[in-house]
Amino acid sequence: MKRSRCAVAAIGALGLAVALPMSADAATRNVTMGTAGANAKKLQAVGSDVNDFFPHAATVHVGDKVKFVPTGFHTVEFPAKGQDPTPLAAPTGNTIAGVNDAAGQPFWFNGQPEIQFNPALFAGLYGKTVSYDGKKRLETGLPLAEKPKPVTVRFNKAGKYTYFCNIHPGMKGTVTVAKKSKSIPSAKAHAKRVASQYKRDIKIAKRLPHTIAPAGIVDVGVAGKHGVEYLGMVPAKATVPVGSALQFRMTKGSFEDHTATFGPGNPETEPDSYLGQIAASFQGATLDQRGVLQSEAPSSTGTLTSLLHGNGFWNTGIMDTLAGNPLPGLNTVRFGQPGTYNFYCLIHPFMTGQVVVQ
């Protein structure tokens, strides 16, 4: 998933590659797995988050440690040499069967391969200290505990190592392990790198809510550079005539996955509703295929009314921007009945929008 699309290393933007203070002392460096603290709140205030590690690049000596601190729903994987990171979801080998809509009719995807969370990501290292020499895969696993503890990694061999988040492919970081005879950035310089990264990302985040989508299109989230993501619908409200269509799409460069989903219930405030139950599967161990896959057969355009699938259900399915990925990057629906239609991202239920059909 998205292995060819990674955030550009921000060496030039940070301006620290040459000017970092140097120190020969042993070190344990902290890297947060996502945003944290006051800076996370600043990003939330403009509806955004950053799919990146802070700092994006860390340097330690051979024998030193990096403490990966969970601050969001992210993982860390150092893949085995020559291997890609482990995908978050994968076919189980089973086929989908017996999934009907509210009218009792089978969805088109019955008979298709079932997709579930990858069981390889359920065994975690949280709260543990482990050693790494670049030869074997190291995987923190999903941070499923309410307050997962840091994973501390001791680096035993010099080199530059790239690691990835399994949940947000494209999100990556690096650890450079220097020989003991070499100088490395001081703890103060490490902190300065983090501060510079946040300053840059917050500046990007403030611009994203002002994005204007082309006519006839709703952007489901807006991607900025360096993993910055606006977690909202653009526009949040659209008015269209009966019979017209809207395209719901991901924006280029996004490290996120989203859905745009119409149907009964608010998945954030009504967990027992039709959409609430589907959305809950993204927080559990078993994915509801009604949320994973588009509600209409591929290459067809659904017409949304209050009776579609028996209850006004229409779903883009999980959307993704990776070229070659079987998940679509966009989907289109036609509106066949006047009314007000609310839609949500089932993965991020706080992302919501409204379409008024006249």
C-alpha positions as CSV (number, residue, x, y, z in Angstrom):
1,M,0.0,0.0,0.0
2,K,1.4,3.4,-1.0
3,R,5.0,2.3,-0.9
4,S,5.9,4.5,-3.7
5,R,4.4,7.6,-2.1
6,C,6.3,9.0,0.9
7,A,6.5,12.4,2.5
8,V,9.4,14.4,1.2
9,A,12.2,14.7,3.8
10,A,12.2,18.3,5.1
11,I,15.9,18.9,5.5
12,G,16.0,22.1,3.4
13,A,12.8,23.5,5.0
14,L,14.1,22.9,8.5
15,G,17.5,24.5,7.7
16,L,19.2,22.3,10.2
17,A,21.4,19.9,8.2
18,V,24.5,22.0,8.7
19,A,23.8,24.1,11.6
20,L,22.9,21.5,14.2
21,P,25.0,21.7,17.4
22,M,27.0,18.6,17.9
23,S,27.5,16.4,21.0
24,A,29.4,13.2,21.7
25,D,27.3,12.1,24.7
26,A,25.2,9.0,24.8
27,A,21.5,9.6,24.3
28,T,18.0,8.3,24.4
29,R,15.9,10.3,21.9
30,N,12.1,10.6,22.0
31,V,10.1,10.4,18.8
32,T,6.4,10.9,19.0
33,M,4.2,8.8,16.8
34,G,2.1,11.6,15.5
35,T,1.4,15.1,17.0
36,A,1.4,15.8,20.7
37,G,0.7,18.4,23.4
38,A,0.0,22.1,22.7
39,N,1.0,21.8,19.1
40,A,-1.6,19.0,18.5
41,K,-4.2,21.3,20.0
42,K,-3.1,24.1,17.6
43,L,-3.6,21.8,14.7
44,Q,-7.0,20.6,16.0
45,A,-8.1,24.2,16.3
46,V,-7.9,24.4,12.5
47,G,-9.4,20.9,11.9
48,S,-6.1,19.3,11.0
49,D,-3.6,16.7,12.0
50,V,-0.2,15.6,10.7
51,N,0.7,12.0,9.7
52,D,4.3,12.2,10.5
53,F,6.8,11.4,13.3
54,F,8.3,14.2,15.4
55,P,11.1,14.6,14.6
56,H,10.9,13.2,11.1
57,A,14.6,12.4,11.4
58,A,16.6,11.4,14.5
59,T,20.3,10.7,15.0
60,V,21.8,8.5,17.8
61,H,25.0,6.6,18.4
62,V,25.5,2.8,18.1
63,G,24.1,1.4,21.4
64,D,21.8,4.3,22.0
65,K,18.0,4.2,22.1
66,V,15.0,5.8,20.5
67,K,11.8,5.9,22.5
68,F,8.8,5.8,20.2
69,V,6.0,7.5,22.1
70,P,2.4,6.7,21.0
71,T,0.4,10.0,20.7
72,G,-2.1,9.0,18.0
73,F,-3.3,6.0,16.1
74,H,0.0,5.1,14.4
75,T,2.5,2.3,14.3
76,V,6.2,2.0,13.7
77,E,7.6,-0.7,11.4
78,F,11.2,-1.2,10.4
79,P,10.7,-3.7,7.5
80,A,13.0,-6.6,6.9
81,K,15.7,-5.8,4.3
82,G,14.2,-5.8,0.9
83,Q,10.6,-6.0,2.2
84,D,7.6,-3.6,2.1
85,P,5.9,-2.6,5.3
86,T,3.0,-4.8,6.4
87,P,-0.4,-3.6,5.0
88,L,-3.1,-2.6,7.5
89,A,-5.7,-4.7,5.8
90,A,-5.6,-7.7,3.5
91,P,-7.8,-10.4,2.0
92,T,-8.5,-13.2,4.4
93,G,-8.8,-15.9,1.8
94,N,-12.6,-16.1,2.4
95,T,-15.3,-14.7,0.2
96,I,-18.1,-12.4,1.3
97,A,-21.4,-14.0,1.8
98,G,-24.9,-13.2,3.1
99,V,-24.5,-9.4,3.3
100,N,-27.8,-7.8,2.4
101,D,-29.1,-4.3,2.4
102,A,-32.0,-2.9,4.5
103,A,-34.4,-4.0,1.8
104,G,-33.2,-7.6,2.1
105,Q,-31.3,-7.5,-1.2
106,P,-27.8,-8.8,-1.5
107,F,-25.0,-6.3,-2.1
108,W,-23.0,-6.7,-5.3
109,F,-19.9,-7.6,-3.3
110,N,-21.2,-11.0,-2.1
111,G,-18.8,-13.5,-3.6
112,Q,-15.9,-11.0,-3.6
113,P,-12.7,-11.5,-1.4
114,E,-13.3,-10.5,2.2
115,I,-10.9,-7.8,3.5
116,Q,-10.0,-7.6,7.2
117,F,-7.4,-6.0,9.5
118,N,-4.0,-7.8,9.1
119,P,-3.6,-10.1,12.1
120,A,0.2,-9.5,11.9
121,L,-0.4,-6.1,13.4
122,F,-2.2,-7.3,16.6
123,A,0.9,-8.4,18.5
124,G,2.5,-5.3,20.0
125,L,5.7,-4.3,21.7
126,Y,4.3,-1.4,23.8
127,G,6.0,-1.0,27.1
128,K,9.0,-3.1,25.9
129,T,12.7,-2.4,25.1
130,V,14.0,-4.3,22.1
131,S,17.2,-4.3,20.0
132,Y,17.5,-3.7,16.3
133,D,20.4,-4.2,13.9
134,G,18.6,-3.8,10.6
135,K,18.3,-7.5,9.7
136,K,14.8,-8.5,10.8
137,R,11.4,-6.8,10.8
138,L,10.6,-4.8,13.9
139,E,6.9,-4.0,14.4
140,T,5.3,-2.1,17.3
141,G,1.8,-3.3,16.3
142,L,-1.5,-1.4,16.6
143,P,-1.8,0.8,19.7
144,L,-5.0,-0.8,21.0
145,A,-4.6,-0.1,24.7
146,E,-6.3,3.0,26.1
147,K,-2.9,4.5,27.0
148,P,-0.2,2.4,25.2
149,K,3.3,2.7,26.6
150,P,6.3,3.7,24.6
151,V,8.4,1.2,22.6
152,T,12.1,1.7,23.2
153,V,14.5,0.5,20.5
154,R,18.2,0.1,21.0
155,F,20.2,0.4,17.8
156,N,23.2,-1.9,17.6
157,K,24.5,-1.2,14.1
158,A,25.5,2.0,12.3
159,G,23.4,2.9,9.3
160,K,20.4,4.9,8.2
161,Y,17.1,3.2,8.9
162,T,13.7,4.1,7.5
163,Y,10.5,3.2,9.3
164,F,6.8,3.4,8.4
165,C,3.3,3.7,9.9
166,N,1.2,0.8,8.8
167,I,-2.0,2.7,9.3
168,H,-1.0,5.8,7.2
169,P,1.2,4.5,4.3
170,G,3.4,7.4,3.2
171,M,4.0,8.4,6.8
172,K,7.6,7.6,7.5
173,G,10.7,8.6,9.5
174,T,14.4,7.9,9.7
175,V,16.9,7.0,12.4
176,T,20.6,7.6,11.6
177,V,22.8,5.5,13.8
178,A,26.4,6.9,13.9
179,K,29.5,5.2,15.1
180,K,30.5,6.2,18.7
181,S,33.5,8.2,17.3
182,K,31.2,10.5,15.4
183,S,29.4,13.6,16.8
184,I,25.6,13.7,16.8
185,P,23.1,16.5,17.3
186,S,22.6,17.4,20.9
187,A,19.3,17.0,22.8
188,K,18.7,20.7,22.4
189,A,19.2,20.4,18.6
190,H,16.8,17.4,18.6
191,A,14.2,19.5,20.3
192,K,14.8,22.4,18.0
193,R,14.2,20.1,15.0
194,V,10.8,19.1,16.5
195,A,9.8,22.7,17.1
196,S,10.7,23.7,13.5
197,Q,8.7,20.8,12.1
198,Y,5.6,21.9,14.0
199,K,6.0,25.5,13.0
200,R,6.1,24.5,9.4
201,D,3.2,22.1,9.6
202,I,0.9,24.5,11.6
203,K,1.5,27.1,8.9
204,I,0.4,24.6,6.2
205,A,-2.6,23.5,8.3
206,K,-3.9,27.0,8.6
207,R,-4.3,27.3,4.8
208,L,-6.1,24.0,4.2
209,P,-9.6,24.8,5.4
210,H,-9.7,27.6,2.8
211,T,-9.4,25.2,0.0
212,I,-12.1,25.5,-2.7
213,A,-13.1,22.4,-4.5
214,P,-14.1,22.6,-8.2
215,A,-17.8,22.7,-9.0
216,G,-19.5,19.3,-8.8
217,I,-16.8,17.9,-6.5
218,V,-16.6,17.4,-2.7
219,D,-13.1,16.9,-1.3
220,V,-13.2,14.4,1.5
221,G,-10.4,15.8,3.5
222,V,-7.6,18.0,2.1
223,A,-4.0,16.9,1.9
224,G,-1.1,19.3,2.4
225,K,2.6,18.7,2.2
226,H,4.6,16.7,4.8
227,G,1.6,14.6,5.9
228,V,-0.5,17.6,7.0
229,E,-4.2,16.8,6.6
230,Y,-7.4,18.8,6.9
231,L,-10.0,16.5,8.4
232,G,-13.2,18.0,7.0
233,M,-15.4,18.0,3.9
234,V,-14.9,20.8,1.3
235,P,-17.4,22.1,0.8
236,A,-19.2,21.2,4.1
237,K,-22.5,22.0,2.5
238,A,-23.6,21.8,-1.1
239,T,-26.9,22.7,-2.8
240,V,-27.7,20.9,-6.1
241,P,-30.8,20.4,-8.3
242,V,-32.6,17.1,-8.5
243,G,-31.0,14.8,-11.1
244,S,-27.5,16.2,-10.7
245,A,-24.4,14.3,-9.5
246,L,-21.6,15.0,-7.1
247,Q,-18.2,13.4,-7.1
248,F,-16.6,12.6,-3.8
249,R,-12.8,12.4,-4.0
250,M,-9.6,12.1,-2.0
251,T,-7.0,14.9,-2.7
252,K,-3.7,14.1,-4.2
253,G,-0.9,13.2,-1.7
254,S,-3.2,12.2,1.1
255,F,-1.8,9.6,3.6
256,E,-5.3,9.1,4.9
257,D,-8.2,6.8,3.9
258,H,-11.8,8.2,4.1
259,T,-15.3,7.3,3.1
260,A,-18.3,9.5,2.1
261,T,-21.4,7.8,3.3
262,F,-25.1,8.6,3.4
263,G,-27.6,6.7,5.4
264,P,-29.6,6.6,8.7
265,G,-28.0,7.8,11.8
266,N,-25.0,9.9,12.9
267,P,-22.2,7.5,13.4
268,E,-20.5,9.7,16.0
269,T,-23.5,10.4,18.3
270,E,-25.8,7.4,17.5
271,P,-23.7,4.3,17.8
272,D,-26.7,2.0,17.5
273,S,-27.9,3.5,14.2
274,Y,-27.3,1.8,10.8
275,L,-24.2,4.0,10.1
276,G,-23.1,3.9,13.7
277,Q,-22.8,0.1,13.7
278,I,-20.9,0.1,10.4
279,A,-18.5,2.8,11.6
280,A,-17.9,1.0,14.9
281,S,-16.3,-1.8,13.0
282,F,-13.3,0.4,12.1
283,Q,-12.6,0.7,15.8
284,G,-12.9,-3.1,16.4
285,A,-11.3,-6.3,15.3
286,T,-13.7,-7.2,12.5
287,L,-14.4,-4.8,9.6
288,D,-18.0,-4.5,8.3
289,Q,-17.7,-5.1,4.5
290,R,-20.6,-2.6,4.0
291,G,-18.1,0.1,5.2
292,V,-15.1,-1.2,3.4
293,L,-16.5,-1.6,-0.1
294,Q,-18.5,0.8,-2.3
295,S,-22.3,0.2,-2.1
296,E,-22.8,0.2,-5.8
297,A,-21.2,-2.1,-8.3
298,P,-17.9,-0.7,-9.8
299,S,-18.4,1.5,-12.9
300,S,-22.0,2.2,-12.0
301,T,-23.4,5.4,-10.6
302,G,-26.0,5.1,-7.8
303,T,-29.1,7.3,-7.6
304,L,-29.6,8.4,-4.1
305,T,-33.2,8.6,-2.7
306,S,-34.6,7.8,0.7
307,L,-35.3,4.3,-0.6
308,L,-31.9,3.4,-2.0
309,H,-30.9,0.0,-0.5
310,G,-34.1,0.3,1.6
311,N,-33.0,3.1,3.8
312,G,-31.1,5.8,1.8
313,F,-27.7,4.1,2.1
314,W,-24.9,5.0,-0.3
315,N,-21.2,4.6,0.4
316,T,-18.0,5.4,-1.6
317,G,-16.3,2.6,0.2
318,I,-12.8,3.3,1.6
319,M,-11.1,5.7,-0.7
320,D,-7.3,5.9,-1.3
321,T,-5.1,7.8,-3.6
322,L,-2.4,5.2,-4.3
323,A,-2.0,4.3,-8.0
324,G,-2.6,0.6,-8.5
325,N,-4.5,0.1,-5.2
326,P,-7.8,-1.6,-5.7
327,L,-9.5,1.0,-3.5
328,P,-11.0,3.8,-5.5
329,G,-9.8,7.4,-5.1
330,L,-13.2,8.8,-5.9
331,N,-16.9,7.9,-6.4
332,T,-19.9,9.6,-7.9
333,V,-23.6,9.6,-6.8
334,R,-26.7,11.1,-8.5
335,F,-29.4,12.7,-6.4
336,G,-32.9,11.6,-7.4
337,Q,-35.1,13.1,-4.8
338,P,-35.4,16.5,-3.1
339,G,-34.4,16.7,0.5
340,T,-31.5,17.2,2.9
341,Y,-28.9,14.5,3.0
342,N,-26.2,14.3,5.6
343,F,-23.0,12.3,4.9
344,Y,-20.0,11.2,7.0
345,C,-16.7,9.6,6.9
346,L,-17.1,6.2,8.6
347,I,-13.4,6.1,9.6
348,H,-13.5,9.6,11.0
349,P,-17.1,10.1,12.0
350,F,-16.5,13.7,13.1
351,M,-16.0,14.5,9.4
352,T,-19.5,15.4,8.2
353,G,-21.2,17.3,5.4
354,Q,-24.6,18.0,4.0
355,V,-26.2,18.1,0.5
356,V,-29.4,20.0,-0.1
357,V,-31.3,18.7,-3.2
358,Q,-33.9,21.1,-4.6
